[in-house]
C-alpha cells in the first residue's frame, strides 16, 4: 500500500514529506554584500552542485530575500560549509530580522581572495562564487512563483588542509550537516560505502 497525493491538493500528513524525501540536502550558507556594504549571512536548504567544469553551485530562495537582491546587484557570493560544530551558529542566521547575522551568530569573518563578500573563518570549506544566472521559477502552467534560483561559478576554493588525505577531500571528517524533513531535522554524513562505475 502507498500513500498517494497530488501536491496541489495537499499531502494530508503532519508535515510536507517532499523535503524529507529529497534529503538530506546540503545547506547553502551564503554570505553576500549589499551595494552599500551591509553584510548578509543566510542559510538555504535548497542548495547543491550542478556542474563540474566549470564548477557551478546554486541555491533557491523561497521568497525574494536579501541574498537574492545582493547577488543580483553585486554578482558575488560565498558558500560556506556548515559542519556539526557550526550548526547552531548557522541556525541563528536563519532570520528575517534586520540584524548583522555575523554578529548574531557569533561567527568570525575572513577575507575572501577573489570576491568581495567575506567567508566564515571557522568553516573548513568555502566556495567564492560569481553569479551566472538568477532565475525566477515557474509552475507547470508557466506562471511565476515566489522562488528565485541563483547559480554561481566557483572561482575560488578554500579547504582546511586537515581534511585532505593523500590529495583526497575527506567528506565525513569535516562532519557536514545536511537538512532533512520536518521542522527541525538535520543529519551528519553517515556510513561510507564505495561503488565503482562500470567500464
SULLINTA-V860920 format. One record per run of one state. SS is the DSSP state (2 for helix, 1 for strand, 0 for the rest). FROM is the first residue (numbers start at 1). TO is the last residue. If there is no record, write none. Layout:
ss/from/to
SS/FROM/TO
SS/FROM/TO
This chain:
ss/from/to
0/1/6
2/7/9
0/10/17
2/18/21
0/22/24
1/25/26
0/27/27
1/28/33
0/34/38
1/39/44
0/45/46
1/47/51
0/52/55
1/56/62
0/63/65
2/66/74
0/75/75
1/76/80
0/81/82
1/83/83
2/84/92
0/93/100
2/101/105
0/106/108
1/109/110
0/111/118
1/119/120
0/121/124
1/125/138
0/139/143
1/144/159
0/160/160
2/161/163
1/164/165
0/166/167
1/168/169
0/170/171
2/172/174
0/175/175
1/176/179
0/180/185
1/186/188
0/189/199
